[in-house]
Amino acid sequence: MKTGVLVLLVLICFACSNISNQNKNSQKRSNLEKNESMEELIKRAKSGDSEALEDIWKFTFELPQWYFPCRYKENVNDAMPFVGVLDGKPLLFAFTDSKKAQEFAKTQGLANKIGETLILSKTPTNTQIFLDSIKAEGVIGIYFNNGPDGWFSEIDELPNILKSLKVKRKI
């Protein structure tokens, strides 16, 4: 196998159902309509924009995939997404793009000896099945984009966040 990065995209196909869209004030436009990047949304949130956090969650739920770094395993069936402890809370670490997940895996020692990483990819909808199983093991939340620009939610709050947003996914 070549030296480099191995990215495993694991897709679990389940039917997605749409949720009812709520009417919003016409002055409030989604982050995707504005073509804002995640970095721009984070910058708005840090500047005190009260709508930015909602836009960050919209952006997150509208992504086609979430990325989960794993400790590298030769047998990918043995791979489990990384769970770390932040402020004393066990959290599943997730990323909004594969490059950030790969960087995290390398800096946290999750890569193999030659630097290959293993990144699982799931749709936001399919992530819920996994979240239900790890919640039973004591994991309480999901943490996106580790670092000063990261955000998290408790697993039980994700459906409530989704219900309050105008997105076309169900978790």
Stockholm file with secondary structure:
# STOCKHOLM 1.0

chainA/1-171         MKTGVLVLLVLICFACSNISNQNKNSQKRSNLEKNESMEELIKRAKSGDSEALEDIWKFTFELPQWYFPCRYKENVNDAMPFVGVLDGKPLLFAFTDSKKAQEFAKTQGLANKIGETLILSKTPTNTQIFLDSIKAEGVIGIYFNNGPDGWFSEIDELPNILKSLKVKRKI
#=GR chainA/1-171 SS CCSSCCCCCCCCCCCCCCCCCCCCCTTCCCTTTTTCCHHHHHHHHHTTCTTHHHHHHHHHHHSSCEEEEECCCSSGGGCCBCEEEETTEEEEEEBSSHHHHHHHHHHTTCSCTTCCCEEEEECHHHHHHHHHHHHTTTCCEEEESCSTTCEEEEGGGHHHHHHHSCCSCCC
#=GC SS_cons         CCSSCCCCCCCCCCCCCCCCCCCCCTTCCCTTTTTCCHHHHHHHHHTTCTTHHHHHHHHHHHSSCEEEEECCCSSGGGCCBCEEEETTEEEEEEBSSHHHHHHHHHHTTCSCTTCCCEEEEECHHHHHHHHHHHHTTTCCEEEESCSTTCEEEEGGGHHHHHHHSCCSCCC
//
